[in-house]
Amino acid sequence: MSDIYDVIIIGGGPGGYNCAIRCGQLGLKVACVETRKTLGGTCLNVGCIPSKALLHASEMFETAQNDFADMGIKADVKLDLKQMMAAKGKTVSGLTTGIEYLFKKNKVEHISGYGKIIDANTVDVDGKKLKTKNVVIATGSEVTPLPGVEVDEKTIVSSTGALDLKAVPKRLLVIGGGVIGLELGSVWRRLGSEVTVVEYLDHIMPGMDGEVQKQALRVFKKQKMKFELSRKVMGVEKKGKALTVKTEASTGGSPKDIDVDVVLVCIGRRPFTKDLGLEALGVAQDKRGFIETNHFATNISGVYALGDCTHGPMLAHKAEDEGVAVAEIIAGKAGHVNYDVIPGVVYTAPEIASVGQTEEQLKEAGVKYKKGKFAFAANSRARANHQTDGFIKILAHAETDEILGAHMIGAHVGDLIAEVALAMEFKAASEDIARTCHAHPTISEAVRQAAMDVEGWTMQS
């Protein structure tokens, strides 16, 4: 066998490992270089998966505490945080082992170490030079630091530290009202923390549908989360075991100090491209460090980039689709990703999900549209499950009825959004969903009812 690889992928996260596995399936000689001891990247090790394990466990804990009695269930519920963290770790371990198995099954070589690109055909891994015909950069992203706030992963934590706190903080302050901050803040609120979210903008979840933003804020406030909107954090002072967060209005002035026990910094993520050799090679990047690509190819022939280190939403499933597409392009096939149909989900309780364009985007673009909306309070299964918060909204073109977007808040909408995404992929009309029989009683009927409401014939009082 030749010592020259067809493909070397730098990064073993969702984009990298999916690209590697697909390369293997297509018969390419492929290696995946990963600096972590385990595969899966940020998502599997310190992101999507462990956070969802804690979200699920904390939601069950709160449900048992607050809802069981009303349903005729008597239970003495106590928190064992150490065991909850152990269960989270078991979930992560099982999935990383699964990727290792898939690598072996598809003849992907897993190389542990730090990969650096020497030229378009050479990758250095901790001093060992490997030859390849193609290089794929799938290095992902890292936490964006906040100037003046030093993360120690003990009392001032990033999302990584927030997944591994040793005790439930009495008072937790989250800097940033985006997806990660809301998810992790909700975990610790359910476990007993007093949670305050400080957000620079006058609304939470930037970029999402306006109605969903407002409804989510109302729900989170009802859950006793506190919000300081239109405020910015100027610094954090340590006073013994406590912290004082110095804030002021986003426009300046109106100072306000907030005393807490733990601060979670969640102001976003930035591409991770440190010490990759991109500058020496001449790989084009924008001013924020994102790698510039044209259909995944960089400006250097034979070098590709995908996932969080390139433009687009920083989502694991987006990177996975790109990984498969890049593998197929290298193998001479027509790799493709439809960026108009990439769903986004916030795994709070209730969940929040969206796909396609928002009303705000359609209005700005001058697109004529119609919308249908259905409240979960009118859904039989939601009422039986005591999960009536939220609604589903479907947007369709005013003339063709093609579905342009969907925005949801409510129980299980992270799963329900897939139906609309599939419909959009096939260029379906809202009427196609409206006339598709859905089982009764199910939560999914709410999707159909929202589609029916686009033409005004929903069965909602």
C-alpha positions in Angstrom: 0.0 0.0 0.0 1.2 3.5 -0.9 2.5 5.7 1.9 0.7 8.6 0.4 -2.8 9.3 1.7 -5.6 10.3 -0.5 -6.9 12.5 2.3 -5.7 13.7 5.6 -8.3 15.4 7.8 -7.3 17.6 10.6 -9.9 17.5 13.4 -12.0 14.6 14.7 -15.2 16.5 15.4 -18.6 15.9 13.7 -17.4 17.4 10.4 -14.0 15.6 10.5 -15.1 12.2 11.5 -18.1 12.1 9.2 -15.8 13.2 6.3 -13.3 10.5 7.3 -15.9 7.7 7.5 -17.4 8.7 4.1 -13.9 8.8 2.6 -13.4 5.3 3.8 -16.7 4.2 2.4 -15.7 5.6 -1.0 -12.5 3.6 -1.0 -10.0 6.4 -0.2 -6.9 6.0 1.9 -7.7 8.4 4.7 -6.3 9.5 8.1 -7.9 11.7 10.7 -5.6 13.7 13.0 -7.1 14.7 16.4 -5.3 16.3 19.3 -7.8 15.1 21.9 -7.4 11.6 23.4 -11.0 10.9 22.2 -12.8 11.5 18.9 -15.9 13.6 18.6 -14.5 17.1 19.0 -16.1 19.8 21.1 -19.6 18.6 20.4 -19.3 15.1 21.7 -16.7 15.7 24.5 -17.6 19.1 26.0 -20.5 20.4 24.0 -23.7 19.1 22.4 -23.8 15.6 24.0 -22.8 16.2 27.6 -25.0 19.3 27.7 -28.0 17.3 26.5 -27.3 14.6 29.0 -27.5 17.2 31.8 -30.5 19.0 30.2 -32.4 15.7 30.2 -31.4 14.7 33.7 -32.1 18.1 35.2 -35.5 18.3 33.4 -36.4 14.9 34.9 -35.3 16.1 38.3 -37.5 19.2 38.1 -40.5 17.2 36.7 -40.3 14.7 39.5 -40.1 17.6 42.0 -42.9 19.7 40.7 -45.2 17.7 38.5 -45.4 14.2 39.9 -47.8 15.0 42.7 -50.3 16.6 40.4 -50.3 13.3 38.3 -50.8 11.1 41.4 -47.2 10.1 41.8 -45.6 10.3 45.2 -41.8 10.4 45.3 -39.0 11.7 47.6 -36.6 13.3 45.1 -33.1 14.2 46.0 -30.2 15.4 43.8 -27.0 13.3 43.5 -24.9 15.6 41.4 -21.9 13.3 41.4 -24.0 10.5 40.0 -25.6 12.8 37.4 -22.1 13.8 36.2 -21.1 10.2 36.1 -24.1 9.3 33.9 -23.2 12.2 31.6 -19.6 10.8 31.3 -20.9 7.3 30.5 -22.9 8.7 27.7 -20.0 10.6 26.2 -17.6 7.6 26.6 -20.0 5.3 24.8 -20.3 7.6 21.9 -16.6 8.3 21.5 -16.0 4.5 21.5 -18.6 4.2 18.8 -16.7 6.5 16.5 -13.5 4.6 17.1 -15.4 1.4 16.0 -16.7 3.2 12.8 -13.1 4.3 12.0 -11.9 0.7 12.2 -14.9 -0.6 10.2 -14.3 1.8 7.4 -10.5 1.6 7.4 -9.9 5.1 8.7 -6.5 5.6 10.3 -6.8 7.6 13.6 -3.7 9.6 14.3 -3.4 11.2 17.7 -1.4 14.5 17.8 -1.4 18.1 16.6 -1.7 18.5 12.9 0.0 21.4 11.0 0.0 21.9 7.3 3.4 22.3 5.8 2.2 22.5 2.2 -0.7 21.3 0.1 0.6 17.7 0.2 2.3 17.5 3.6 0.9 17.5 7.2 3.2 17.5 10.2 1.9 15.6 13.2 4.1 16.3 16.2 7.3 16.2 14.1 6.2 13.3 11.8 5.6 14.4 8.2 2.8 12.7 6.3 2.2 12.9 2.6 -1.3 13.3 1.1 -3.1 14.3 -2.1 -5.7 16.3 -0.2 -6.0 18.1 3.1 -9.3 18.8 4.9 -9.3 21.4 7.7 -12.1 20.5 10.2 -10.6 22.1 13.3 -13.9 23.5 14.6 -14.2 26.4 17.0 -13.3 27.6 20.5 -14.9 29.7 23.2 -14.7 33.5 22.5 -13.0 35.2 25.5 -14.5 38.3 27.0 -11.8 41.0 27.6 -11.4 41.7 31.3 -13.0 38.5 32.4 -10.5 35.7 33.0 -11.9 32.2 32.8 -10.5 29.8 35.5 -13.1 27.0 35.0 -13.8 27.1 38.7 -15.8 30.2 39.6 -15.6 31.9 36.2 -16.3 29.2 33.7 -16.8 28.7 30.0 -19.3 26.2 28.6 -16.7 23.5 29.3 -16.4 24.3 33.0 -20.2 24.7 33.3 -20.6 21.0 32.4 -18.4 19.9 35.2 -19.2 22.0 38.3 -18.7 20.1 41.5 -21.6 21.7 43.3 -24.8 23.6 42.4 -24.0 27.4 42.7 -26.4 29.4 44.8 -26.2 32.3 42.3 -25.2 31.8 38.7 -24.7 34.7 36.2 -24.7 33.9 32.5 -23.0 36.4 30.2 -24.8 36.1 26.9 -28.4 35.3 26.1 -27.7 33.0 23.2 -28.3 29.3 22.7 -25.4 27.9 24.9 -26.0 30.3 27.7 -29.7 29.6 27.9 -29.3 25.9 27.8 -26.6 25.7 30.5 -28.3 28.3 32.6 -31.5 26.3 32.5 -29.6 23.2 33.7 -28.4 24.9 36.8 -31.6 26.7 37.4 -33.5 23.4 37.5 -30.9 22.0 39.9 -31.4 24.9 42.3 -29.4 27.9 41.2 -30.7 31.5 41.1 -29.8 32.3 37.4 -29.4 35.8 35.9 -28.7 36.3 32.2 -26.9 39.5 31.1 -27.4 40.2 27.4 -25.9 43.1 25.4 -28.9 43.3 23.1 -32.5 44.1 24.0 -33.6 40.5 23.2 -32.4 37.0 23.7 -31.4 34.4 21.0 -30.2 36.9 18.3 -31.2 36.0 14.8 -34.2 33.9 15.7 -37.9 34.6 14.9 -39.1 37.7 16.8 -42.3 36.0 18.1 -40.3 33.0 19.4 -37.8 35.3 21.1 -40.6 37.1 23.0 -42.5 33.9 23.9 -39.3 32.2 25.1 -38.4 35.2 27.3 -41.9 35.1 28.9 -41.5 31.3 29.6 -38.0 31.6 31.0 -39.1 34.4 33.3 -42.0 32.3 34.4 -39.4 29.7 35.3 -37.8 32.3 37.5 -34.8 33.0 35.4 -33.8 36.7 35.6 -32.7 38.8 32.6 -30.7 42.0 32.4 -31.2 43.0 28.8 -29.4 45.9 27.0 -26.5 45.6 29.5 -22.9 44.8 29.1 -20.4 43.3 31.5 -17.4 45.5 32.3 -15.6 43.2 34.5 -15.7 40.7 37.4 -14.3 41.3 40.9 -13.5 38.5 43.3 -14.5 39.1 46.9 -13.5 36.1 48.9 -15.6 33.2 47.6 -18.1 35.5 45.9 -17.9 37.4 42.7 -19.2 40.9 41.8 -20.1 41.4 38.2 -19.8 45.0 37.1 -22.3 46.0 34.4 -23.6 49.1 32.7 -26.2 49.9 30.0 -25.2 48.8 26.5 -25.2 52.5 25.5 -23.1 53.4 28.5 -23.8 54.6 32.0 -26.4 53.2 34.5 -23.9 51.0 36.4 -25.2 48.0 38.2 -23.3 45.5 40.3 -24.5 41.9 40.6 -23.2 39.6 43.3 -23.0 35.9 42.4 -21.1 32.7 43.1 -20.3 31.5 39.6 -20.0 33.3 36.3 -20.6 31.5 33.0 -19.1 33.3 29.9 -21.1 32.5 26.8 -20.7 35.3 24.3 -20.1 33.0 21.3 -17.4 30.9 19.6 -14.6 31.7 17.2 -12.8 29.5 14.6 -9.9 27.5 15.9 -7.0 27.8 13.5 -4.1 28.3 15.8 -0.7 26.9 14.7 -2.2 25.2 11.6 0.3 26.8 9.3 -2.4 28.7 7.4 -0.6 32.0 7.2 2.6 30.4 5.9 0.7 28.4 3.3 -1.3 31.5 2.3 -4.8 30.1 3.0 -7.3 33.0 2.8 -9.1 34.0 6.0 -11.5 36.9 6.8 -10.8 39.4 9.5 -12.5 37.2 12.1 -10.4 34.2 11.3 -12.9 32.2 9.3 -11.4 30.3 6.4 -12.6 31.5 3.1 -13.9 28.7 0.8 -15.6 28.2 -2.6 -17.7 25.1 -2.5 -15.5 23.9 0.4 -12.2 24.5 -1.5 -9.8 27.1 -0.1 -7.7 29.3 -2.4 -4.9 26.6 -2.1 -5.5 23.7 -4.5 -6.1 20.4 -2.7 -6.9 22.1 0.6 -10.5 22.1 1.8 -12.2 23.5 4.9 -15.5 22.7 6.6 -17.5 23.2 9.8 -17.1 25.9 12.4 -13.8 27.1 11.1 -15.6 28.3 7.9 -18.6 30.6 7.4 -22.2 29.6 8.3 -24.0 28.5 11.4 -21.8 26.8 14.0 -23.9 23.6 14.1 -22.7 20.0 14.3 -25.2 18.7 11.8 -24.1 21.4 9.3 -20.5 20.3 9.7 -21.6 16.6 9.3 -23.3 17.4 6.0 -20.3 19.4 4.8 -18.0 16.5 5.8 -19.9 14.1 3.6 -20.0 16.6 0.7 -16.2 17.2 0.8 -15.5 13.5 0.9 -17.7 13.0 -2.2 -16.2 15.9 -4.0 -12.7 14.5 -3.4 -13.9 11.1 -4.7 -15.1 12.8 -7.9 -18.8 12.9 -7.0 -21.2 15.8 -6.7 -21.1 16.8 -3.0 -23.8 19.3 -2.0 -25.2 21.0 1.1 -28.6 22.9 1.0 -27.9 25.8 3.4 -31.5 27.0 3.1 -32.7 23.9 5.0 -30.5 23.6 8.1 -32.5 23.4 11.3 -31.5 25.0 14.5 -32.6 23.8 17.9 -32.3 25.3 21.5 -32.6 22.4 23.9 -34.2 24.3 26.8 -37.6 23.3 28.3 -39.6 24.0 26.3 -37.4 23.4 23.2 -37.1 26.0 20.5 -36.6 25.1 16.8 -36.4 26.8 13.5 -35.6 26.2 9.8 -35.6 28.5 6.8 -36.3 32.2 6.9 -37.9 34.3 9.6 -40.7 36.8 9.1 -38.1 39.6 9.7 -35.9 38.2 6.9 -38.8 37.8 4.5 -40.0 41.4 5.2 -36.5 42.8 4.7 -36.2 40.9 1.4 -39.6 42.1 0.2 -41.0 38.6 -0.1 -44.7 38.3 0.1 -45.7 35.5 2.4 -48.5 34.1 4.5 -48.3 32.3 7.8 -50.1 29.7 9.9 -49.9 29.3 13.6 -51.0 26.8 16.1 -50.8 26.9 19.9 -49.8 23.8 21.9 -52.5 24.6 24.4 -55.0 23.4 21.7 -53.2 20.1 21.1 -54.7 17.1 22.8 -51.5 15.2 23.5 -49.8 18.4 24.8 -52.6 19.0 27.3 -52.5 15.3 28.4 -48.8 15.6 28.9 -49.0 19.0 30.8 -46.8 20.5 28.1 -48.9 23.4 26.7 -46.4 26.2 26.5 -45.6 27.4 23.0 -46.7 27.3 19.4 -45.7 26.3 15.8 -45.6 28.9 13.0 -45.2 28.0 9.3 -44.4 30.6 6.7 -45.2 30.0 3.0 -44.9 32.0 -0.2 -48.0 34.1 -0.8 -48.4 32.9 -4.4 -46.8 29.5 -4.8 -47.5 28.3 -1.2 -43.9 26.8 -1.0 -42.8 26.6 2.6 -40.2 29.2 3.3 -39.6 28.7 7.0 -40.9 27.3 10.3 -40.4 28.5 13.9 -41.5 26.6 17.0 -41.4 26.7 20.7 -42.7 23.8 22.7 -42.1 20.3 23.9 -40.4 18.0 21.4 -40.1 20.7 18.7 -36.4 19.7 18.2 -37.8 16.5 16.7 -40.9 18.1 15.0 -38.7 20.5 13.0 -37.4 17.6 10.9 -40.8 17.1 9.2 -40.8 20.7 7.9 -37.1 20.5 6.9 -37.9 17.4 4.8 -40.9 19.1 3.3 -38.7 22.1 2.4 -36.0 19.9 0.9 -38.7 18.6 -1.5 -40.0 22.1 -2.2 -43.3 21.2 -0.6 -46.2 23.6 -0.2 -47.9 24.2 3.2 -50.9 22.4 1.7 -48.8 19.2 1.4 -48.3 19.1 5.1 -51.9 20.2 5.8 -53.3 17.3 3.8 -50.9 14.7 5.2 -52.7 12.5 7.8 -51.0 12.7 11.2 -51.7 10.2 14.0 -54.0 11.3 16.8 -53.4 12.1 19.5 -49.8 13.2 18.9 -47.7 16.3 19.3 -47.0 16.2 15.6 -50.6 17.2 14.8 -49.6 20.7 15.8 -47.4 20.9 12.7 -50.3 19.9 10.5 -52.6 22.3 12.2 -50.1 25.2 11.7 -49.9 24.2 8.0 -53.7 24.1 7.8 -53.8 27.6 9.3 -51.8 29.0 6.4 -55.0 28.8 4.4 -57.2 29.5 7.5 -58.8 26.1 8.0 -57.2 25.0 11.2 -59.3 23.2 13.8 -58.4 25.6 16.6 -60.8 27.4 18.8 
